[in-house]
Amino acid sequence: MVLVDRANYGRLKPVMRAIAGHPGLELQTVCTGTMLLERFGEAVSIVEKDGFRVDGRIYVELEGSVPTTMAKSVGFAVIEFATEFHRLKPDIVLLIGDRYEALAAAIAAAYMNLCLCHIQGGEVSGSIDESARHAITKFAHYHFPATERSAKYLVRMGEDPATVFPVGCPCGDAILRRAPRLPARDFGRGSGARIDARKPYFLVIFHPVTTRFGDERGQVEEILAALHGLDHPTLWLWPNIDAGSDHISKALRVYRERHPGNRWLHMMKNLPPEHFQAALYHARCAIGNSSSFIRDSTFMGTPVVLVGDRQVGRETAANLVEAPCAADAIRAAIERQCAHGRYRPSTLYGDGTASAAIARRLAALPLYRQKRLHFIHER
């Protein structure tokens, strides 16, 4: 199991539980990317507190948060993953999603003749992430897509239907198993205004769009302008490490310095998976471009305003409305969602049984090395 960031772990934690509890499987966990970095909350410590053993730590992120450092981090990560896979000798490497760190792990595993299984393949999204996702698909031997449409896309990409198992998204397993609860009266450590978790609040996550590097600061300023006018308690979680993240962080810091007495904005690096899901569940409205706002929120019915084009083409439920990155449009969309209130939960991304299904499949799959395009053999 490869974990590369906080969102990764939130979605894979139920799968890790299912694998650890299966008599035919042994769980090994390798943490890399922002999982290991203190400025992103050092989420590896949460993994260990949850009772999982971390078998390997791979430091791969080069400082800079520009396209060049992202590309170099991929190359460095391939080398480090090869070393770690050689030491751990896994039979299967399990990856999720579209991160460039996961792409590096896929390259290393494929060239080392390790059977590669991929969760959430076949999805359409914006930025370089979509290319990384499809590249991982072509390296992977087995696929666990989250939706029926994604499964069909995988087959159309030349994957053998016998290797494609549409199980749903594992993030829904934990969400549907319990009614999320907030951990305390407030959200804990962070900076800015104190906001009461028991009262209505907004939740914001905005990541850089790597294929539009350089536009990030202006985009964040538009979101801040929309929220400033609403003056509503808001929890804003720090962006990921992709190229442009420093521009987002700077825009937030500048706003905080210019408005030292603001009573609505609270910023945090990270939240443990259950606390994040609870925060999303109870939010009056979620605003930004995180895939969790598309995926996790469908199981909850939380109103979402999807800003910009980072997730263009994603499958979405009725709880989501889209807005261009312009203050007036964002504010209008937020007001529309607040007026509507909570939506009926959707089964678009599964019924809460994905993790157990993945573990059962992993225990029974015949391992193989050589892939071929399936349609080449059609008559």
N, C-alpha and C positions, 0 to 999 in steps of 0.2 A: 504494500500500500504506500503510495507516494502522496504526501500532503505538501502543498506549495503556498497556501495562504489561508486566511481566516475563513473565507467563504468555502474553500475546499473542505476544510475540516467540518464545518457546519453541515455540509451535505453528506460527507462520508462517515461521520460518527455513527449513525445507525447501521451502516454497512460493516463498520469495524466491530460493533457489538455482535452482529449476526455471524461474522466470520469467527470471532473469538469464541462464540458459543457453539460452533458447529464441530462435532467430533471428528470430522474428516479433514479439517482445515487448521492450519497454524498461521497466525497473524504476525507479520513483520511490518514495522512502520518506519519509513524514512521521511524526515522532515527537511524541507529546504525553503528557498525563497524568503518571503517576509515572515514565515512562521518562526524564523530564528532571530529576527531583528527587534531590538528593544524599542526602536522608534515606531514600530508598528504593533506594539503591545506584546511582543514575544509570545505568540500564541502556542508555541511548543510547550510552555509551562501549563497551559490549560489541558493539553493532551495528557500530560503526565498526571495532573490532578484528577483527571477523569479515570485514571487507573490503567492507561495503556502504556506499554513499554515502548520507548523510542529507541529503535535499533540502529539508526544512523542519522547523522546530521550533516547536511551538505550546504556549505556556504558558497553561493554562486553570484549574488547580486553585486554588480559593479556600480559604484556611485555615479550620479549624474542625472539619471532619469531623463535621458535623451535617446533618440533612436539608435545611436551608435552603441551606447552602453547596453541597451536591450539586446542588440545583435551579438555583442561580445559575451554577454551573460549566457546566451544560449550555447555558444561554443564552449565556454568554460564549464557549463553544467553537463554537457555531454561527457566530457572527460571525467568529471567527478562522479557522475552516475555510473559510468563504466567501472570505476574503481570500487564503488560501494556494492554494485550488483555482483562483481567478482568475489567480494568478501562474503556477502550474505547468501549467495547462491539460491535465489528464489526459483520456484517452478513457474510462477505466474507473477507478472507485474500488472497491478490494477491502477488505472488512472481515471481521472474525471475531467471533463470540460475541455478548455481551450487555452490555458495559460502557456506562455512560452517556456516556462520551467517544465511543464508536463510534456511539451514537445521534445525537449532535450532528453527527458527520461525515456520517451518512446523510441527515439533514434538509438540511444544506447542499448535498450532492451532488444530491439529488432536485430541489431548487428551482433548481439551476443547470443542469438538463437533462443531468447526467452519468450515464452508465450505471453502475449500482450492482450489485456482486456480493457475495454474503454467504455466508460459510462458517459451518457449525454452526447453521443455522436449524432451526426445527421441534422443538427440544428442550424438555422440561419440566423446570423447576427451581423452587426457592423464591425468595423475596424479590422485590424490584423488578426484578431481572435478567431474570426471565421476561417481564415486560411489555416491557422494553426490547428483548429479543430478537425478540418478535413484532412490535413496531413497526418494527424494522429490516427484518423480512421483508416488511412491506407497502410499504416504500419500495423494496426491492431488485427488480432486473429479472431476475437470475439467482441460483440457489441451489445451494450445494454442501453438502448435509447430510452428517452423519457416519454416520448409520445408516439402515436401511431404514424403521424406524418413523418417524423424523423426516421422511423424504421423503414418507411417506403423510400425515403431519399437515400438511405444507406444502400438499399438494394439497387436503386437506379444508378448509384455510384460504382456498381460492380461488385458489391459485397454479396457473398453467398447467403441466401435467405436462411439457411440452416445455422448460420453463425450469428443471427440477429435476433435478440430477445427483448421486445418492448415491455419493460417492467414498470415504467414510471420513474419519477424522480425520488431518490431516497430522502430528500429533505422533508417530504410530506409525511414520512413514517413517524417521526418524532412529533410533528405538529398535530397530526390527527390522533396520536395516542394519548395526548393530554391537553387540557386547556392551559395555554401558556400563562405563566404568572410572572409579574415583575418582581425583581429580587428585593427591592427596598423602597423607601419613600422617594428616593431620587436615584439618579443613574450612576452615582459614585464619582470616581476621579475623572477629571477633565479640566477644562478651562472655560471661562465665561460665566454667564448667568446660571444660577441654580434654578432648575425647573423641577416641578413636582410630578413624578411619574404617575400619580393617581389622578391628575387633571389632564384635560385635552392637550396634546402636543403634536407637532409635526416631526417626522423622521426624514433626514436628508442624507443621501450618499451620492456623490458625483465623482466619477472616475474620468481620467483623460481619454480622449479618442485618439489613438495613436496615429491614425492615418490623416489627422488634422492637427498635427503637432504645431504648437504656437498659438492656438486660439483659446487655450484653456482659461487664462485669466479673465478675458472678456466674458466668456461664458459664465464663469462663477459670479462675476459682478452682476450679470443680468439676474441670476437666481437670487443673489443677496438683495438686489433692488426690489424684487418681487416680494420677498419675505419681510424686508424692512418696512414696506408699506403696510403689511398685515400685522406686524408687531405681535406675533403669536409664539408662545413657547416652542422652541425647536431644538431637537437633538441632531447634531451634524457629526457623522463619523468620517474620519480621515480617509483620503483616497488611497488607492493601491499604489504600487511602486512604478507603474508604467511611465513611459516617456511623457512628460508634461505634468506629472504629479506635483513637482516642486512649484510650478506656476499656480496650481490650485491652492496649495498650502500657503503660498505668499499672499494670494488674494484674500484668504481668510484672515491671515495675520494682520494685513493692512486694515481690513474692515474692523477688526477687534481694536486696533490701536486708534483708529479714527472715531470709534464709538465705545469708549471705555466704560460708559455707564449703561450699555444696553442691557435690557432685562429679559431678552427673549432667546438669545443664542448660547447654547452650551455645546462645546466640541469635545469629542473623545477619540482616542486612537482605535479602540477595539472593544468588543463585548464578547463574552463566551457565547457559544452557539445558542444555548437555551435562553440566555438573557437577550440576545439579539432577536430571536424569534418572538419572544415575549414583547419586546419593544415594538417590533413590526406589527404584531397582532393587535396591540392596544393603541397604536398610532391613529390619530384622527385622519391623517393623510400622509403617505410616503411620497417623497419628491426626489427625483434624480434619474440616474441611468444605470443603476446596479441591476444585474440579472436576478438578484434575489427579490427585487420588487416585482419582477415579472413572474418568477417561478414560485417562491415561497408564499407570496401574497395570495395566489390563487386558492390555496388550501384554507385561507383565512377570511377572504372577502374584504381585506383592507383596501380602502380607496387609494389609488396610485396615480400620480402625474409623472409620466415618462418624458424626460426633457432631452431634446436633441436626437441625434441619430446613431448613438453608440449601439443600440439594440435593434436597429432597423431590420425588419423581416421576421422578428421573433413571433411565435405563437402567443397570443395574449387572451386572457379571459375578459369578461365584461367589466371587471373592477378597475381597469386601466384606461386612462385617456392620455393622448399624446399632445405635447406642446413643443413648438420651436423654442430655441434658446433666446427668448426675448421676454423682458420683464412683464410687460402687459399681458402677453399670452400665457405666461406661467401663472401669474396672479389670477387671471380669469379661470384657468383650468383648476387651480386649487379651490377657488370659491365654488366652482361647479361641483367638485368632488365633496367638499364639506357640506354643501346643501343636500347632496344625495345621501351621504352617510354610508354605512357598511353595506357590502354587497353579499349575495348568496355565494358561499364557497363553491369552487369548481373542481371537477375531476380531470381537467385537461392534462395535468401532469401526474396523474396516477391516483390510486386509492389507498395509499399508505402501506402497501405490502412489498415494496421494491426491494428492501434490504434482505429479507428472508429469501426472496426469489433469486437474488444475485448469489447469495451464499450457497443455495442448493445447486445452482448451475455450476458455480466454480468447483464444487466438490465432485461433479460428475463429468465435466468437460474432458474430452480427449485432447491432450496437448499436441500441437503440431507446429512446424516451423515455416514451411513454404506456402506463401499465399499466391493466389492467382486471381485475375479478374474473372468473375463468375460467368459473365455473358460471353466470354471467349469460347466456352465449352457448350453453349446453347446451339441447337440445330434448327 
